């Protein structure tokens, strides 16, 4: 049975990808399978202040995510130079993955809405590669409280009580 939207994919295997990160490493989603949960965030645009705030909060909470057996992956639809500038400007403890053609954005159905507004999303993928949490939007204000919500969700997974 084909799934038409990303919302229908909660509970399904997350589409795999491999991207180059700002630290020069190639990172694949399957690198974490069987090892760690993964929080994935797709940055709307480098000029989006709400996305920047959310990414900075993820950086501040990074040790707590790591302590809960979770890695953070942030994906930016830009080339390496812009991604490095963005990461260095926030002083992040994790690399940003570059998706200059936005191929992974498309894989996760995050095309521009009416060709103007970039869709963005937060996901939690569990250690089995299953999408357990998803929030997708074109309105970036939702990201202002998202990092704490994601950490709470991760902690609920740890205790076997995911809130879906």
Buried (B, 14 or more C-beta within 10 A) or exposed (E): EEEEEBEEBBEEEBBEBEBBBBEEEEBEBEBBBEEBBBBBBBBBBBEBEBBBBBBBBBBEBBEBBBEBBBBBBBBBBBEBEBBBEBBEEBEBEBBBBBBBEBEBBEBBBBEEEEEEBBBBBBBBBBBEBBBBBBBBBBEBEBBBEBBEBBBEBBBBBBEEEBEE
